[in-house]
Amino acid sequence: MKLSEKMIEAGIAVGNVGAPKTKEGIISELVDLAARIYGLDEAQKQKVLSAVVNREAQRSTGIGCGLAVPHCKVDCVDSMHVLAMACRDGVDFNAIDKEPVYLLFLIISPENTAGPHLTALSSVARLAADAEVRQALIDADTPARFLEVLKNAENKYA
């Protein structure tokens, strides 16, 4: 599975210098974005937000090297949605390496899927393991450029 096939430009926020400076604020902003572009009503939005926050309470999805992959599985979506945010100022995400997070991928999957959800998580980790790819994604000045960098990386590692 290619992450780029699960993303749309409207679901990518780049250059967020004024982005919230807290883990909770960033998660809330990404979930709000998901609700707007995928037409989630308030109850669905709250269900997604609660699921992501509960997942984070178990263990931070800040996996190191400036990357976080908050994710959840919920019964209010019928297909996987992947959103991304690049925060040039960084945010304290309680990452395992204790460093700020600059790049986030939010993965929202239907509750009854396991394989695609895990594949998306491993795809993010594989692509973001390349420091040059991570930095190019963070530095992308438009959602279109972000997707271009992502697609190029996917082709490189396919």
N, C-alpha and C positions, 0 to 999 in steps of 0.2 A: 504494500500500500504506500502511496506517495502522499505525504502530508499536504502538499500543494493542491492535490485534488480534493481535499476536504476543507480548503480555505477559500475565502473570497476577499477581495480587496477591502470591502467595508468592514471586515472583521479583523483588520490589522491597524493598530495604532502605533505610529512611529514618532520618534523625536519628542517623546512626552517629557519635556523638561519641567513642565508644571504639574506633572502627574502626582497623585497622592504619595506621600512619603512613608506610608505604613503598609504593611502586608494586607491588612483588612481593607484599606482604601483601594489598593490595586486590584484585589480580588473583586470587590464591589464594582469597580469601574469596568472590569472585563465582563462580569455577569450582566451589568446594565447594557453593555454593548451587544452582548449575545441576545438579550431580550429584545432590543430594538431591531436588530437585523433579522432575527429568526421569528419574530412575532410572538414571543412568549408573553402571556398575560402576567399580572402581578403575582398570582399564586404560583405559577410555574417558575417565575423568576426567583421567588423566595425559596422554592424547593431546591433549585439549582444552587443558589447562594448557600443555603443551609448545608447541602451535601458537600460542597467544596470546603466550607469552613470546618465541618465535622471531619473531613478527610485530613485537613491541615492540623487539626487538634491531635490526631493520632501520631503524625510525624510530618515534619516540614517537607514539602516537595521542592524546596530549594536544594538542588542536587550538586551544587558547587560550580565553580568556574563562571559565576555570574548568571546562571540559568536556574529557572524554576518552572515546574510543569504541574501547576494545580490542575486537578481533574476530579471528575465524579461520574457516577452512573446513576441515572434517574429514570423514572417511569413516565416523565412528561415530554420526552423527545423521542422521535421515531427514527432518527438518524444521527450519526456522529457529527459534531461541530467542533472545529478547531479554530481558535482565535489566537492572536499574538499581540504582544506589546513590547516595544523597545523603550526602555527608560534610561536616557542618557545620564541622569543624575544618580541612578541606582536607588535601591530601596532595601531596607533591612527586612529580610524574609526568613530570618532564623535558619539560614542555609547551613548545611552540614560543615562547610568550610569556614563559616562565620563571616564570609565576605558578602558585600552587597550584591543584589540581583539586578541585572541590566536587561535581561531578555526573558520573557515569559511566554509560555504556550498554555492556553487553557483548553482542555479536552473535556467535552461533555458528550457522554455516550448513553444510548438506551440501556436501561437496567439489565436487560436480558442478553447483553452481548459481552463476551469475554475476550475472544480472540482479537477482533479489530481494535479494541481498547488497548490491549497490551501491545499490539503491533504499533499503534500510534505512539505510545510511550517510548518504546524502544527506538522508533524512527527518530524522535526528537533527540534522544540521548546520543544516537549514532551520529547524526548530522552535527549536533552541537559539540561533539567531542573535538571537532576541528576548530582550533582557536581563530583561524582566519575566517571561517564561515560565521562563527559567532560574532566576531567584530563587524563583519560586513552586514550582518542582519541588524545589529545595533545601530550601525551608521547609516542604514538605508534612510533616504530622505522622503520617500513616498511608499505607500503600500505596494504599488506596482514594482518598485525597485526591490522591496523586501521579497515579494513573490519570485522575482527574477533570480535573486541570489539563492533562494530556497530551491527553486527548480534546478539551477545549475549544480548545486550541491547534491541534490538527489540523483542527477544524472552521473555525477562524478563517482558516487558511492553505490550506484545501482548494480 
